[in-house]
Amino acid sequence: ELLTDDAIAVTEDELAHVFESSYGIFNGPSRQVAGLKYMPFRARWLACERWHPNQVSTMLPDGSYQVDVPYGEACAFITAYDSFGEFLSHEQNSDL
């Protein structure tokens, strides 16, 4: 079926806000930040991971790795959480 309605003009900034502001496959604005702290055993390896362009990452003095990742839906984070969860020593500010 050929539609006769005009397309809606959307700016690149509007698209980025919907499709790039939160982690994972679920689109929409970030509503929370997952604060994840990983044990020193995997810290160096996980520090090379880039989950989101706006993540904030820090190597801590004890050798652990802290990463704060914005997300919109908790289920989007489950795969990454499950993959590295055994090396997770602390989480904060999230409903994971």
N, C-alpha and C positions, 0 to 999 in steps of 0.2 A: 504494500500500500504506500503510495506516495503522499507524503504529508504536504500540506500547503502553508502551514504556519512557519514564520521566520524562526531561525535559530536564535538562541539567546546568546548575546555577547558576554564572554567571561574573560577577565584579565588573567594573566599568568600568576599574579599574586593571589587572586581568588582560588585558582586551581591548586597552587602550592599550599594554601591554608587548609584545603580539604584533603588533598592527597599526600602531603609530605610532612604534616606537622606532628603526627604521632607514629609510634613504632608499629610495625606489623601490617597485615593485609587488610585490616579494618580501617576504613577511611574516616576522617572527621578530626576535629580539633583534639589536641591533647587535653586530658582532664586531670591526669595525675603524673607523678614522676616516680618511677621505681628506683629506689636507692638500694643498690646491691653491693655487698662487700664480699670479695672472694679471697680465699685462703692463699697464702704466699706460694704454695705448691703449684698453682696454676696461674698466678698473677701475671707473670711475664707473657705467657701465651695469650691470656684473655685480653691483655692490654693492646694486642694487635687487632682485636675484633672491633669493627665499627658497626654498631647496631642502628645508630641514628645520627644525622648530621648535627643535631643539637645536644648530643650527650655530653656530660661533663665527667671527665675521668681523672683519677688521681692515684698515683702510686703512693702508698702510705709508708711511714717510717718503719713499721714492723714487717714490710715486704708484701702486705696484702694490697689488693686493688679495689678501689671504690669507683663505681660507675653509676651515674644518675641518668636514666633514660626516660624521656617523655613518652606517654602512651595514652590512647583513648579507651581501648577495651582490654581488660585483663587477659582474655582468652588469646589475644594476639601475642602475648608474651609467654604463653605456656610452653611452646616448643623450645624456645631458648632457655627458659627457666629449667625445664626438664633435662635439657642437654648438659647444662653446667651446674645444676642444682646440688649435686653431691659435693661440689667445691665451694658452695655458698656458705659463708659463715654468718651473714647478717643481712636482713632486709629491713627497710623502713619506708614509711609513707606510701605503702601500696596495699592493694587488696588481692595480691597474688596468692 
